[in-house]
Amino acid sequence: MSKTGPLLTFDILTLFPEMFVGPFRESMIRLAKKKGLVKIQVHNLRRFTLDRHKTCDDKPFGGGPGMVMMAEPLFKGIEFLKARRPGAKVILLAPQGKKYNQREAWQLSRESHLILVCGHYEEVDERVREHLIDAEYSIGDFITTGGELPAMCLVDSLVRLVPGVVGNKDSIQHESFQNGLLDHPHYTRPRVFRGFSVPEVLLSGDHKKVEAWRKEQALRRTQERRPDLLKEHRKDH
Ligand SMILES: C[S@@+](CC[C@H](N)C(=O)[O-])C[C@H]1O[C@@H](n2cnc3c(N)ncnc32)[C@H](O)[C@@H]1O
């Protein structure tokens, strides 16, 4: 357990808390929770409803397809969580939000408390957006059914940036997007698999040569797959 308490706390507000059970019970997130480095609490939005049916959505004013998530439970839920964690940043997962990337992940990882609000159906009532949300993030230009999977992506990407979570700090520093480049190719044993060999340089034991090869491969890959990143990389280096 961490002696100082968790470095990053997440409160997730959702209509589908069960969706988080599996992903948060495995791998790096499980480890980070076990070490006490992060704390994640998932809250059922229906807890903040007023009627006995626990209604959270209603028809849109002005007509049109789908349902809209009502302001009341969202206001109540967010206000409840904010009162427990003053200073927490409230984030709405939304396809109209700022595009989430590794740079945004590093920025967000400096926060100590994040409240993640998962939308569903057509959208949340716009008044939630206007009055309670500090930032909106999109995980890409496509539509998921709800904010749950996008929230999991945010949590996972942030948890691995918390100091002490990833055992070898170098592995974070060398990942794709870290320095504006994609990662280089990786190989492990055996040296020859079905007649396909590992590049000779990786077996040379010459660290400088290996480093140079990896840099060149990273540049080549980025050029081939993500030339947009390369423009940014050239500006910074
Ligand atoms: C079906 S979507 C609503 C899409 C909305 N009508 C629109 O066109 O912008 C329901 C919920 O899923 C989440 N969502 C969908 N796509 C997302 C994305 N790319 N990034 C983040 N959240 C997303 C949001 O929380 C959203 O409120």
The ligand as an SDF file (V2000), in Angstrom:
LIG
                    3D

 27 29  0  0  0  0  0  0  0  0999 V2000
  -24.3720    7.6800  -28.7950 C   0  0  0  0  0  0  0  0  0  0  0  0
  -23.3090    8.8240  -28.0450 S   0  0  0  0  0  0  0  0  0  0  0  0
  -24.0850   10.3780  -28.3880 C   0  0  0  0  0  0  0  0  0  0  0  0
  -23.5480   11.0640  -29.6060 C   0  0  0  0  0  0  0  0  0  0  0  0
  -24.1370   12.4470  -29.8310 C   0  0  0  0  0  0  0  0  0  0  0  0
  -25.5160   12.3740  -30.2080 N   0  0  0  0  0  0  0  0  0  0  0  0
  -23.3480   13.1730  -30.9180 C   0  0  0  0  0  0  0  0  0  0  0  0
  -23.6630   12.9620  -32.0850 O   0  0  0  0  0  0  0  0  0  0  0  0
  -22.4100   13.9320  -30.6030 O   0  0  0  0  0  0  0  0  0  0  0  0
  -23.6500    8.5890  -26.3350 C   0  0  0  0  0  0  0  0  0  0  0  0
  -22.5180    8.9170  -25.3870 C   0  0  0  0  0  0  0  0  0  0  0  0
  -21.3910    8.1380  -25.6920 O   0  0  0  0  0  0  0  0  0  0  0  0
  -20.1950    8.8350  -25.3550 C   0  0  0  0  0  0  0  0  0  0  0  0
  -19.3430    8.8670  -26.5470 N   0  0  0  0  0  0  0  0  0  0  0  0
  -19.6600    8.4370  -27.7850 C   0  0  0  0  0  0  0  0  0  0  0  0
  -18.6470    8.5580  -28.6360 N   0  0  0  0  0  0  0  0  0  0  0  0
  -17.6130    9.0630  -27.9230 C   0  0  0  0  0  0  0  0  0  0  0  0
  -16.2710    9.4270  -28.2480 C   0  0  0  0  0  0  0  0  0  0  0  0
  -15.7940    9.3030  -29.4790 N   0  0  0  0  0  0  0  0  0  0  0  0
  -15.4860    9.9060  -27.2620 N   0  0  0  0  0  0  0  0  0  0  0  0
  -15.9700   10.0630  -26.0060 C   0  0  0  0  0  0  0  0  0  0  0  0
  -17.2450    9.7500  -25.6480 N   0  0  0  0  0  0  0  0  0  0  0  0
  -18.0520    9.2580  -26.5880 C   0  0  0  0  0  0  0  0  0  0  0  0
  -20.6210   10.2050  -24.8560 C   0  0  0  0  0  0  0  0  0  0  0  0
  -20.6030   10.1990  -23.4440 O   0  0  0  0  0  0  0  0  0  0  0  0
  -22.0250   10.3570  -25.3900 C   0  0  0  0  0  0  0  0  0  0  0  0
  -22.8240   11.1640  -24.5760 O   0  0  0  0  0  0  0  0  0  0  0  0
  1  2  1  0
  2  3  1  0
  2 10  1  0
  3  4  1  0
  4  5  1  0
  5  6  1  0
  5  7  1  0
  7  8  2  0
  7  9  1  0
 10 11  1  0
 11 12  1  0
 11 26  1  0
 12 13  1  0
 13 14  1  0
 13 24  1  0
 14 15  1  0
 14 23  1  0
 15 16  2  0
 16 17  1  0
 17 18  1  0
 17 23  2  0
 18 19  1  0
 18 20  2  0
 20 21  1  0
 21 22  2  0
 22 23  1  0
 24 25  1  0
 24 26  1  0
 26 27  1  0
M  CHG  2   2   1   9  -1
M  END
$$$$
